[in-house]
Amino acid sequence: SQKIEQNSEALNIQEGKTATLTCNYTNYSPAYLQWYRQDPGRGPVFLLLIRENEKEKRKERLKVTFDTTLKQSLFHITASQPADSATYLCALLLYTGRRALTFGSGTRLQVQP
Amino acid sequence: DTEVTQTPKHLVMGMTNKKSLKCEQHMGHRAMYWYKQKAKKPPELMFVYSYEKLSINESVPSRFSPECPNSSLLNLHLHALQPEDSALYLCASSPTILPAALEGLFFGSGTQLSVL
């Protein structure tokens, strides 16, 4: 069956460190992968998109990698700040079939001052 | 205006009530979406509209009835809901239907629905 897995355990890191979140998927051939941030009681906010033929994408303190062989994306936040504390969701769009995003359940990041 | 506005923010309804959720965007987006999200779970797609026509219905029970009266508005009509339908209902939009949405989906803040 198709699955998108993100670490359900919260990730706690110290301010200033790099946070690395993982998104693994099985039995998908995604056209692209997106990362969103979600704060409690709010809708997700789009952060970055990476296509299946791209290895890495950067935006300010954010970096996303996409390894279609490992079926994994890594999401990095460098020089993390307490304001980065939130839940981070990955979402896949497939080449074929349903033309809609499928979301992972997210990983909660807590940055300690 | 780069916002998706959802009303109401909170809704409590009984199982025999009829209510509607409203979503509005003025970004000129032609694709609009309803998602349902339970606590600590991912958003689950319910419906997709493209150019005011229903494009995807994820086998949602008929007690949920979507409507897209024009390109800026999306409604979700609720009738005879069950307590397990309690969730955060999220509306989203994108310039066109996927996969062209390279800017991602724009989400509203959601309506927190409680069914008693």
Contacts between the chains, C-beta under 8 A, distances in Angstrom:
chain1	res1	chain2	res2	distance
A	4	B	42	7.8
A	31	B	99	5.6
A	32	B	99	7.1
A	32	B	102	8.0
A	34	B	104	5.5
A	36	B	104	7.2
A	41	B	88	7.4
A	41	B	109	7.5
A	41	B	110	7.3
A	41	B	112	6.9
A	42	B	109	5.2
A	42	B	110	7.0
A	43	B	4	7.5
A	43	B	90	5.0
A	43	B	91	8.0
A	43	B	92	7.2
A	43	B	107	3.0
A	43	B	108	5.3
A	43	B	109	5.4
A	43	B	110	5.3
A	44	B	43	6.8
A	44	B	90	7.7
A	44	B	105	7.6
A	44	B	107	5.1
A	45	B	107	7.0
A	46	B	103	6.8
A	46	B	104	2.8
A	46	B	105	6.3
A	46	B	106	7.2
A	47	B	104	7.7
A	49	B	102	5.8
A	49	B	103	7.9
A	49	B	104	6.2
A	89	B	42	6.5
A	89	B	43	7.7
A	93	B	98	5.6
A	93	B	99	5.4
A	98	B	56	6.8
A	99	B	48	8.0
A	99	B	56	7.5
A	99	B	97	6.4
A	99	B	98	4.8
A	99	B	99	6.3
A	100	B	33	7.7
A	100	B	45	5.0
A	100	B	48	6.0
A	100	B	56	5.9
A	100	B	98	6.2
A	101	B	45	7.3
A	101	B	98	6.8
A	101	B	105	6.7
A	102	B	45	7.8
A	103	B	42	3.7
A	103	B	43	5.1
A	103	B	44	7.8
A	104	B	42	5.9
A	105	B	40	7.1
A	105	B	41	5.9
A	105	B	42	4.6
A	106	B	42	6.5
